[in-house]
Amino acid sequence: MDRAAAELLSPDRAATEGAALGQLACELQDGGLLITASRLVEFGARAAILLAPGLFRLDLTPQEETLGLYPRVLGGWEVDWRAAEESWDGYRDASGPAPIELHGTFGEEYTAWIHVLSFTERDALATHFVAKAEIRAVGA
């Protein structure tokens, strides 16, 4: 792995730069990066949930029945974000919380798989999010 890839996939860097978000990070067994975080976000507030330094920051804005999802690219990457159709309306699913899954490709070099669970606390007018991102170098 070259120096640039090692820096982008560094768990120490992800944990340090995401410390304000309560973010944790570790190396995946296959050499990728796992980032996790958990946050309570008030309805209408936009909050960063995950930060992958040099790649992306994921912001969420919860409302009572909708969710604003804002993946922000960090750097000059050509990024393609895709969500499984089941994720499109999972936030409002009356049968219970369904995960939101988002897949990103960063050029031809990296992939990110993001998984977000949400639990609405209507009395607190907030949503609790638990999120993880698995980031891997393509071909690794």
Backbone as CSV, one residue per row, in Angstrom:
resi,resn,N_x,N_y,N_z,CA_x,CA_y,CA_z,C_x,C_y,C_z
1,MET,0.849,-1.176,0.000,0.000,0.000,0.000,0.895,1.239,0.000
2,ASP,0.598,2.178,-0.889,1.415,3.389,-0.950,1.083,4.331,0.211
3,ARG,1.876,5.363,0.349,1.752,6.283,1.490,0.396,6.996,1.510
4,ALA,-0.085,7.440,0.340,-1.373,8.141,0.271,-2.512,7.230,0.720
5,ALA,-2.509,5.979,0.268,-3.541,5.025,0.668,-3.453,4.729,2.157
6,ALA,-2.240,4.564,2.660,-2.058,4.297,4.089,-2.603,5.443,4.930
7,GLU,-2.426,6.669,4.471,-2.933,7.825,5.213,-4.459,7.875,5.180
8,LEU,-5.064,7.621,4.011,-6.523,7.644,3.900,-7.178,6.511,4.681
9,LEU,-6.496,5.386,4.801,-7.049,4.228,5.503,-6.500,4.083,6.919
10,SER,-5.945,5.164,7.461,-5.361,5.130,8.802,-6.437,5.236,9.884
11,PRO,-6.578,4.210,10.740,-7.541,4.302,11.831,-7.178,5.389,12.838
12,ASP,-5.884,5.613,13.059,-5.474,6.664,13.996,-5.922,8.031,13.499
13,ARG,-5.729,8.286,12.210,-6.145,9.572,11.640,-7.664,9.735,11.715
14,ALA,-8.415,8.691,11.365,-9.878,8.759,11.393,-10.393,8.983,12.814
15,ALA,-9.798,8.307,13.792,-10.226,8.478,15.182,-9.867,9.860,15.709
16,THR,-8.682,10.337,15.389,-8.243,11.653,15.863,-9.078,12.767,15.252
17,GLU,-9.223,12.753,13.922,-9.963,13.827,13.259,-11.465,13.740,13.503
18,GLY,-11.972,12.562,13.849,-13.386,12.408,14.150,-13.694,12.373,15.637
19,ALA,-12.720,12.727,16.471,-12.904,12.661,17.926,-14.066,13.528,18.400
20,ALA,-14.255,14.689,17.801,-15.345,15.583,18.208,-16.715,14.963,17.926
21,LEU,-16.761,13.982,17.031,-18.010,13.293,16.711,-18.201,12.051,17.575
22,GLY,-17.234,11.752,18.435,-17.280,10.533,19.225,-16.983,9.310,18.373
23,GLN,-16.231,9.520,17.336,-15.950,8.488,16.344,-14.816,7.566,16.791
24,LEU,-14.973,6.286,16.488,-13.930,5.290,16.720,-13.547,4.687,15.376
25,ALA,-12.343,4.164,15.280,-11.899,3.567,14.019,-10.910,2.448,14.298
26,CYS,-10.898,1.480,13.400,-9.924,0.394,13.487,-9.673,-0.148,12.082
27,GLU,-8.600,-0.914,11.960,-8.272,-1.540,10.686,-9.105,-2.801,10.531
28,LEU,-9.651,-3.000,9.345,-10.363,-4.236,9.051,-9.355,-5.351,8.816
29,GLN,-9.781,-6.558,9.022,-8.888,-7.702,8.889,-8.263,-7.789,7.494
30,ASP,-9.016,-7.352,6.479,-8.509,-7.422,5.104,-7.749,-6.168,4.683
31,GLY,-7.461,-5.289,5.633,-6.664,-4.104,5.339,-7.449,-2.842,5.114
32,GLY,-8.767,-2.892,5.145,-9.582,-1.693,4.994,-9.704,-0.942,6.311
33,LEU,-10.608,0.017,6.342,-10.823,0.873,7.507,-12.278,0.792,7.932
34,LEU,-12.520,0.636,9.232,-13.864,0.662,9.800,-13.973,1.886,10.692
35,ILE,-15.002,2.700,10.450,-15.272,3.882,11.266,-16.665,3.717,11.853
36,THR,-16.829,3.980,13.159,-18.136,3.895,13.804,-18.389,5.148,14.624
37,ALA,-19.673,5.479,14.770,-20.054,6.629,15.591,-21.511,6.482,16.005
38,SER,-21.861,7.170,17.070,-23.221,7.186,17.583,-23.521,8.602,18.061
39,ARG,-24.659,9.165,17.626,-24.998,10.544,18.013,-26.499,10.709,18.151
40,LEU,-26.883,11.575,19.064,-28.266,12.012,19.207,-28.364,13.375,18.539
41,VAL,-29.280,13.507,17.566,-29.405,14.741,16.795,-30.837,15.249,16.903
42,GLU,-30.992,16.500,17.297,-32.314,17.109,17.414,-32.957,17.268,16.043
43,PHE,-34.298,17.168,16.006,-35.023,17.379,14.758,-34.657,18.738,14.184
44,GLY,-34.399,18.777,12.894,-34.095,20.024,12.200,-32.638,20.432,12.229
45,ALA,-31.838,19.805,13.074,-30.409,20.150,13.156,-29.628,19.306,12.150
46,ARG,-28.654,19.915,11.524,-27.756,19.181,10.624,-26.495,18.856,11.406
47,ALA,-26.144,17.572,11.444,-24.988,17.155,12.235,-24.129,16.174,11.455
48,ALA,-22.825,16.312,11.607,-21.886,15.348,11.032,-21.971,14.063,11.844
49,ILE,-22.063,12.951,11.158,-22.167,11.653,11.818,-20.887,10.850,11.638
50,LEU,-20.345,10.845,10.426,-19.114,10.115,10.128,-18.151,11.017,9.370
51,LEU,-16.868,10.853,9.662,-15.823,11.597,8.961,-14.727,10.625,8.535
52,ALA,-14.529,10.522,7.236,-13.417,9.745,6.677,-12.455,10.771,6.092
53,PRO,-11.426,11.165,6.853,-10.532,12.245,6.415,-9.980,12.010,5.007
54,GLY,-10.089,13.049,4.183,-9.602,12.971,2.817,-10.570,12.331,1.838
55,LEU,-11.675,11.751,2.353,-12.651,11.096,1.480,-14.035,11.740,1.574
56,PHE,-14.671,11.666,2.760,-16.025,12.203,2.879,-16.372,12.529,4.326
57,ARG,-17.438,13.329,4.448,-18.109,13.559,5.725,-19.587,13.318,5.469
58,LEU,-20.241,12.578,6.350,-21.667,12.299,6.211,-22.429,13.108,7.249
59,ASP,-23.306,13.995,6.769,-24.171,14.792,7.632,-25.595,14.275,7.509
60,LEU,-26.344,14.336,8.616,-27.750,13.947,8.628,-28.575,15.055,9.270
61,THR,-29.796,15.247,8.749,-30.749,16.188,9.329,-32.066,15.443,9.525
62,PRO,-32.381,15.027,10.755,-33.636,14.307,10.975,-34.823,15.259,11.137
63,GLN,-35.954,14.830,10.627,-37.248,15.462,10.878,-38.129,14.349,11.436
64,GLU,-39.381,14.646,11.705,-40.227,13.606,12.280,-40.401,12.411,11.349
65,GLU,-40.623,12.659,10.048,-40.850,11.553,9.123,-39.913,11.551,7.929
66,THR,-38.941,12.424,7.911,-37.998,12.454,6.799,-36.583,12.586,7.338
67,LEU,-35.652,12.313,6.472,-34.247,12.402,6.859,-33.462,13.016,5.712
68,GLY,-32.760,14.093,6.005,-31.845,14.666,5.023,-30.502,13.975,5.155
69,LEU,-29.992,13.479,4.061,-28.726,12.746,4.030,-27.781,13.510,3.114
70,TYR,-26.642,13.957,3.660,-25.727,14.815,2.924,-24.304,14.264,2.954
71,PRO,-23.934,13.421,1.984,-22.532,13.003,1.901,-21.722,14.118,1.242
72,ARG,-20.711,14.585,1.927,-19.883,15.695,1.428,-18.501,15.152,1.073
73,VAL,-18.109,15.354,-0.159,-16.815,14.859,-0.633,-15.705,15.769,-0.120
74,LEU,-14.647,15.171,0.403,-13.476,15.914,0.869,-12.333,15.618,-0.092
75,GLY,-11.906,16.603,-0.813,-10.845,16.397,-1.797,-11.416,16.434,-3.202
76,GLY,-10.580,16.164,-4.153,-10.956,16.267,-5.558,-11.472,14.980,-6.165
77,TRP,-12.111,14.144,-5.388,-12.573,12.840,-5.858,-13.769,12.959,-6.790
78,GLU,-13.814,12.092,-7.774,-15.006,11.862,-8.587,-15.746,10.743,-7.854
79,VAL,-16.914,11.070,-7.266,-17.603,10.110,-6.398,-18.975,9.765,-6.961
80,ASP,-19.312,8.500,-6.866,-20.637,8.017,-7.242,-21.267,7.426,-5.988
81,TRP,-22.360,8.043,-5.508,-23.081,7.542,-4.338,-24.336,6.815,-4.809
82,ARG,-24.595,5.671,-4.219,-25.805,4.910,-4.542,-26.392,4.344,-3.254
83,ALA,-27.736,4.302,-3.238,-28.445,3.700,-2.107,-29.358,2.611,-2.644
84,ALA,-29.446,1.516,-1.914,-30.374,0.457,-2.293,-31.796,1.007,-2.185
85,GLU,-32.661,0.600,-3.086,-34.026,1.123,-3.105,-34.736,0.900,-1.771
86,GLU,-34.426,-0.195,-1.086,-35.046,-0.468,0.216,-34.704,0.617,1.236
87,SER,-33.592,1.302,1.037,-33.154,2.344,1.969,-33.879,3.666,1.762
88,TRP,-34.469,3.844,0.597,-35.045,5.140,0.269,-36.106,5.585,1.254
89,ASP,-36.934,4.650,1.737,-38.023,5.030,2.631,-37.933,4.315,3.971
90,GLY,-36.795,3.739,4.283,-36.639,2.990,5.521,-36.785,3.820,6.771
91,TYR,-36.510,5.112,6.677,-36.592,5.989,7.852,-38.018,6.093,8.370
92,ARG,-39.015,5.992,7.489,-40.411,6.139,7.895,-41.115,4.807,8.066
93,ASP,-40.443,3.711,7.912,-41.058,2.392,7.943,-41.738,2.148,9.284
94,ALA,-43.056,1.973,9.251,-43.824,1.787,10.487,-43.525,0.458,11.172
95,SER,-42.967,-0.507,10.456,-42.689,-1.814,11.054,-41.448,-1.797,11.943
96,GLY,-40.747,-0.693,11.970,-39.564,-0.585,12.823,-38.413,0.032,12.074
97,PRO,-37.351,0.327,12.794,-36.213,0.979,12.141,-35.546,0.048,11.131
98,ALA,-35.329,0.585,9.953,-34.625,-0.156,8.910,-33.307,0.561,8.653
99,PRO,-32.258,-0.173,8.377,-30.979,0.490,8.129,-30.987,1.254,6.809
100,ILE,-30.248,2.325,6.796,-30.004,3.080,5.579,-28.631,2.642,5.098
101,GLU,-28.544,2.223,3.851,-27.271,1.776,3.296,-26.908,2.657,2.116
102,LEU,-25.668,3.087,2.097,-25.163,3.960,1.049,-23.815,3.415,0.602
103,HIS,-23.627,3.341,-0.703,-22.367,2.839,-1.247,-21.736,3.936,-2.078
104,GLY,-20.467,4.205,-1.840,-19.759,5.222,-2.604,-18.516,4.659,-3.254
105,THR,-18.245,5.105,-4.472,-16.990,4.762,-5.133,-16.232,6.058,-5.380
106,PHE,-14.985,6.067,-5.007,-14.115,7.237,-5.111,-13.135,6.980,-6.247
107,GLY,-13.490,7.514,-7.428,-12.695,7.220,-8.611,-12.653,5.716,-8.805
108,GLU,-11.495,5.228,-9.114,-11.308,3.782,-9.243,-10.409,3.262,-8.133
109,GLU,-10.307,4.054,-7.049,-9.345,3.715,-6.002,-9.939,3.171,-4.710
110,TYR,-11.110,3.699,-4.282,-11.663,3.315,-2.981,-13.165,3.107,-3.081
111,THR,-13.680,2.259,-2.188,-15.119,2.102,-2.025,-15.459,2.321,-0.559
112,ALA,-16.661,2.834,-0.321,-17.156,3.017,1.044,-18.556,2.436,1.124
113,TRP,-18.802,1.643,2.143,-20.127,1.108,2.411,-20.549,1.676,3.756
114,ILE,-21.626,2.446,3.752,-22.108,3.122,4.955,-23.429,2.495,5.363
115,HIS,-23.567,2.242,6.647,-24.752,1.606,7.217,-25.182,2.467,8.408
116,VAL,-26.417,2.983,8.382,-26.900,3.863,9.452,-28.205,3.309,10.006
117,LEU,-28.251,3.123,11.313,-29.492,2.777,12.005,-29.975,4.019,12.732
118,SER,-31.291,4.212,12.757,-31.837,5.379,13.448,-32.985,4.959,14.350
119,PHE,-33.067,5.626,15.476,-34.114,5.391,16.455,-34.657,6.748,16.869
120,THR,-35.925,7.013,16.552,-36.511,8.315,16.856,-36.968,8.354,18.303
121,GLU,-36.586,9.411,18.982,-37.024,9.662,20.353,-37.939,10.879,20.303
122,ARG,-39.235,10.615,20.038,-40.186,11.711,19.823,-40.307,12.625,21.038
123,ASP,-40.229,12.074,22.246,-40.314,12.913,23.447,-39.161,13.898,23.522
124,ALA,-37.999,13.500,23.027,-36.817,14.370,23.039,-36.720,15.203,21.764
125,LEU,-37.658,14.966,20.814,-37.615,15.645,19.510,-36.243,15.472,18.863
126,ALA,-35.782,14.216,18.870,-34.446,13.924,18.355,-34.408,12.500,17.809
127,THR,-33.359,12.226,17.078,-33.117,10.886,16.550,-31.717,10.444,16.959
128,HIS,-31.625,9.212,17.422,-30.334,8.627,17.776,-29.849,7.829,16.569
129,PHE,-28.644,8.137,16.100,-28.052,7.449,14.958,-26.861,6.617,15.407
130,VAL,-26.774,5.419,14.870,-25.603,4.564,15.027,-25.132,4.272,13.606
131,ALA,-23.886,4.624,13.304,-23.414,4.525,11.921,-22.050,3.859,11.848
132,LYS,-21.820,3.223,10.705,-20.496,2.662,10.440,-20.183,2.845,8.964
133,ALA,-18.913,2.951,8.683,-18.437,3.008,7.298,-17.292,2.022,7.160
134,GLU,-17.366,1.202,6.135,-16.269,0.303,5.778,-15.652,0.855,4.504
135,ILE,-14.378,1.156,4.561,-13.683,1.756,3.425,-12.565,0.814,3.003
136,ARG,-12.502,0.562,1.706,-11.489,-0.360,1.186,-10.865,0.197,-0.083
137,ALA,-9.619,-0.141,-0.278,-8.964,0.162,-1.548,-9.475,-0.844,-2.575
138,VAL,-9.767,-0.382,-3.777,-10.242,-1.270,-4.837,-9.118,-2.235,-5.204
139,GLY,-9.475,-3.496,-5.301,-8.491,-4.509,-5.661,-7.651,-4.999,-4.499
140,ALA,-7.909,-4.489,-3.298,-7.126,-4.924,-2.130,-7.695,-6.197,-1.554
